[in-house]
């Protein structure tokens, strides 16, 4: 399965793709997982490197992020099982707002180059739920301020609707536990799976 999971910070993007990665390993297949598109990259960089990334000039951030997107489109073709958290749609939302204000970007041009069986899931949640999650488990480098939640949610919804990716659906995570989120995704994704992925899913159902 080639999956791009997107949504406002604290909607459960990382939770979903990490759960899918663990689910795949339980059934004997491995995903390539990349969840490092939010600046700074807390997955592969130490604290000093993260601070250096935050301090990059806006134009350098934009160029770096654009190169990341192009590289990972290539990875979508290389791996049959790949999970991308945020990716190009996150960049369309976060880039001009937080990384390089005033610079214009266009990410839609990358979608025709993606494999036809790429699946897009948009995670959303009620604003008060997101604020509650922010207070309960603050991220080390929280990006979305509490006052921006409604605007960011609306922008993600807009970019999801405008996406040219044909295999797509949404999940409201407001009242879902991590286990329920995984189960909901596995259930709702069935009509959107390619024949190869549907065959694999049938095997895991037994």
N, C-alpha and C positions, 0 to 999 in steps of 0.2 A: 504494500500500500504506500502510495506517495501522498503524504498529507501535509497541508499547510494549515496550522491552527492559529487564529488571530483573535484579538479582543483587547479591550482596555486592561491595563494593569489591574491585578486582583480579580479577574474574571475566571481564572483557572487554566490559562494556556499551558503553563509549565506543568501544573498538576496533571493535566490530560496527557500530554505527550510523554511524561515520565511514566505514567500508569500504562500507557500503550506499549512503551518500550519494555516494561517489566512483563506485561501480558504476553508480548511476542516471545520473550525469552522462555517463559513457561511452556510455550507450545513449540519451542525448538527453532525459531527463526529470529534473526537479529535485525533491528532497524539501525540505520545511520541517523543519529539524532543531533540536530543543531538548534540550540536555543540561546544564541549569543548575539542577537541583532540589536538588543537594547544597549545603548551606551551608558556605562562602560560594560565591557564583556567580563562579567563576574565568574564565568565558567573557566576561562583559560588564562586569565591574567591575575597576578598578585596585586596587593594593595597599591604598591608604588606604580605599577603599570596601569592600573585602573585610574589613578589620579592623573597620570600623564595623558590618558585617553580623554578624560573629562576636560583637560586643559587645552586640547587641540583647538586650533582656530576653526571657525565655522566652515569655511570653504574646504578645509582638509577633512573635516568630519563628513561632509557631503560626498566628497570624492571617495573616501574610504568605504562608506556605506554603499555607494553605487557599485564599487568593485566587488563588495561582498555579495550583492544581489546577483550580478552576472556570474560569479563563480558558482553560486549555489543553484542557479538554473542548470548549470552543467551537471551538478551532482544529482539533480532530479532525474536526469537521463542515465546517470551511471548506476544508481541504486534502485532496485525494485521496491525495497522497503526503506522509506526515508521519512522522518518526522521533522518538520521545520516549524519553530515557534515564532510567530510574529511575521518575520520575513518582509516581503516587499510592501504589503499593506500596512503593517506597523510603521514602516519607514515613511509612507505617505502621510500618516497621521502624526507621528512624533517628530519627524525630521524638521519640517518648516516651523513647527510649534516650539520645539525645545532645543534642537541641535544647531540649526542654521537659519534663524528667522530672516525672512526677506529673500531667501534663495528659492527659486522655482525648481521643482522636481516633477518628473512624470514616470510613474512606475508601470502604467498599463502596458507600455510597449514590450515589457518582458513576458507577459502572459502568453502570447501566441507561441513563444519559444518553449513553453513548458510541455511536458508529455500530456497527451490527451486524457490519460486516466488520473491526472492530478486531482486530488480531492481538497476542497476548501471547507473548513468549519469555522463559523463565527460564534465565539462565546460572548455572552452578555450577562448582565446582572442588574438588579435595581440599584440606583445610586446609593441608597442608604445601606445596602448590603456591602457595597464596595467600601464605603467609608468605615463600616464596622470592621471589615477585614483589615483595612489599613491600620486601625487602632489596635487590633488584636495581634497582628503579626507584621509589623512594619518592615519593609525591605531595606537592606543596607544602603542602597542608592535609589530610594523611591523617586520615580520620575514624575508621575502625575500628581499635582497638588489636589487637595480635597476640593477646592473651588472649581477645578477644571473637569470634574468627573462627568457632568452632564454633557459638556461640549465634546469631550473625547469619546464618550459612548456614541453620541450622535455621528461623529465623524467616522468611527469604525463601521457603524451601520451603513452609512452612505457609501463608503469604499467597498464594503461587501456587496451591496446591491449593484454597484457599477462594475464589479469584477467580471471579466470575460470568461473566467473559469466556469465551466458548465456544471460540473459535479459539485454541488455545494448545498449546505444546510446550516441551520442555526440551533444553538442550545442555550437556554436560559439557565444559568448555574446558581441562581439565587438561593434555591432551597435544596441543592444537591450536595451530598457528601462526595469525597473523592471516588469512593467505590460506585456510588450512583451515577456520577459523571461518566465514568468509564462504561458502565452498563448502558447508559443512555446513548453514548456515542456509538457503541457497537451495534445497538439496535437501529438507530436512525441512519447509520451509514449504509445499511444493507442495500437499499434501492439505488445507491450511487456507486456501488463497487464495479470495477471492471470484471470481466469473466474470470480472469486469473485470481483476483482477490476474492471474488465470491466463492471460488472453489476452495481456497484456503480457509475462508470463514466457515464454510460447511464442515470442514474437517474439525475445526475447533469447537463446533457445536455439539459434537458427540462425546 
